Amino acid sequence: MTTVPTPATLHYGDGEFAVLKPGPFVLCAVSGRGIPLDTLRYWSAERQEAYAGPAEALTRMVEA
């Protein structure tokens, strides 16, 4: 029986994040893609959500 990994729960701050619940990845708020924590570079502290890259972050800003 294989265990399906679950996403981490993070608290996003200005320039850093804190892991609240461990996991190998978080989900992009725009695309739904998994983002490994070691490659996570884009997020919104205000919205408390992660983005896979600059295009997704810009998409979310434009939607607001």
Secondary structure, 3 states (H helix, E strand, C coil): CCCCCCCCEEEECCCCEEEEECCCEEEECCCCCEEEHHHCCEEECCCCEEECCHHHHHHHHHHC
